[in-house]
Every structure is written in C-alpha cells, then in structure tokens.
Amino acid sequence: MKRVSLVPSVCFIAVAFASSAALGQATAPAAPSTPSGLRADVIWQLTDVEKKLVALAEAMPQEKYGWRPGPGVRSVSEVYVHVAGGNYFLPTFLGAKMPEGITRDMEKTVTEKAKVIEALKKSFDHARKAVEGTPDSDLDKKVKFFGQEPSERMMLIVLVSHGHEHLGQSIAYARTNGVAPPWSEGPPPAPEKKPAAR
C-alpha cells in the first residue's frame, strides 16, 4: 500500500489561506485615521465652546430667550440657533452635506429653551464629524467662500472662531440679564449702593 504524505496538501492550503487573507487586507477599506494636528485641535476647541454655550443656554431662564439688546439685533435664542446654523453651514465647504430640515429661518422658529439646546448639541456633533471626515491631505484645497478662496484649513479656523465669537456675545447677553457663566467664579457683582443723601 502506497503512503500519501499530507504535508504538501496542508502547506498548499495554509499558503492559500495566507494569500487570501493578505489579499483581503489589501482590498479592505482603510479605517479612518484618528484626527491629529490641526484637526484634533479644532475638535478640542469645538467641544470646549459647545460645553460653554450649552451651559450658558441652560443657565438662561426661558423668559430671557426673547431678550435682545436693541431692535434689529439677534435675541438670546437667535444667537444660539445662529451658532447651530453655522455649525451646519460652514462644514459644507469641507464637503459635508447639510442635513434635511436645517433652514435659515430656524433662528425665528426654534425659540423654546429645550429645543434650542438640543439644536446646539446636534450641530456640534455634526461639525465634529465633518472635521473628522476631512483628510489632512485636503487642508490645502481652496474653496469658494463669499468671493474669496480660503483653504479648507482656514475654514476649520472660521468654524471654531464663529462659535467663540458668539460665545462672547452670549456671555455679554447673560451678564446683562444677571446670569453669570456657570464656569466662572460666582454671580455678577451687585451694583454699588449710593450713600443716602443727608
């Protein structure tokens, strides 16, 4: 009886599996890389400004959401919703799609405190995902932006600076209405009492 060696067959199967595994690895899509450098810094800044804006929005009473410093100037709620709108609009210059239902008239229609805060949170999630989805290799690409041609890198800076700009505005609104930013130390100082006339 002739003996058949299994060694060549086992070796062939092992090589075939190894080759197909290597081929599978070569054709599998690459996992998105964790943002580093500027993109990581932008995501950190977006998270920071979100925490402060949301904390301020939560501290402001609902009855103050319609307050505005003067005619023709955005109200408290309009500023928050304007930031949310920017978090959807500005990433379109990075190739992100604007979600359905986001419109310019949101500033006028979304005024209830809980809905304003929800809109803020969702918009920051959207902005962070857009930054995560922008490859470093695209940061030098030029985009058309209101008659100018900034790079995608500059659009990341615009996205962050827009949030911080309106955070400053919202702090001023809150302080004017006697609301201290929750992350600051203590309430706003009480107005000085004038001495009684004798």
Residue pairs with C-beta under 8 A, 6 or more apart in sequence:
32 132
32 133
34 40
35 43
35 131
35 132
36 136
37 136
38 136
38 139
38 153
38 156
39 131
39 132
39 134
39 136
39 156
42 131
42 156
42 157
42 159
42 160
43 128
43 131
43 132
45 160
45 163
45 164
46 124
46 127
46 128
46 131
46 159
46 160
46 163
47 124
47 128
49 160
49 163
49 164
49 167
50 120
50 121
50 124
50 163
52 167
52 181
52 183
53 80
53 83
53 120
53 163
53 166
53 167
53 170
54 117
54 120
54 121
55 181
55 182
55 183
56 167
56 170
56 171
56 174
56 179
56 181
56 182
57 80
57 113
57 116
57 117
57 120
57 170
58 117
58 182
59 174
59 179
59 180
59 181
59 182
60 76
60 113
60 173
60 174
60 177
60 179
61 179
62 112
62 113
64 76
64 177
64 179
65 75
65 76
65 77
65 111
65 112
65 113
65 116
66 75
66 76
66 77
66 111
67 75
67 76
67 173
67 177
68 74
68 75
68 76
68 78
69 173
69 176
74 82
74 107
76 170
76 173
76 177
77 107
77 110
77 111
77 113
77 116
78 107
78 108
79 166
79 169
79 170
79 173
80 116
80 117
80 119
80 120
80 166
80 170
81 106
81 107
81 110
81 116
81 119
81 120
82 107
82 166
83 120
83 123
83 162
83 163
83 166
84 106
84 119
84 120
84 122
84 123
85 102
85 104
85 106
85 107
85 123
86 123
86 159
86 162
86 163
86 166
87 123
87 124
87 126
87 127
87 159
87 163
88 98
88 99
88 102
88 123
88 126
88 127
89 98
90 127
90 155
90 158
90 159
90 162
91 126
91 127
91 130
91 131
91 159
92 98
93 143
93 145
93 152
93 155
94 130
94 131
94 133
94 134
94 138
94 143
94 152
94 155
94 156
95 130
95 133
95 134
95 138
96 126
96 129
96 130
96 133
99 126
106 119
110 116
110 119
127 159
131 156
131 159
134 152
134 156
138 152
139 151
139 152
139 153
139 156
140 151
140 152
140 153
141 151
141 152
142 149
142 150
142 151
143 149
143 150
143 151
143 152
143 155
145 155
145 158
150 158
171 181
174 180
174 181
175 181
175 188
178 187
178 188
180 186
180 187
180 188
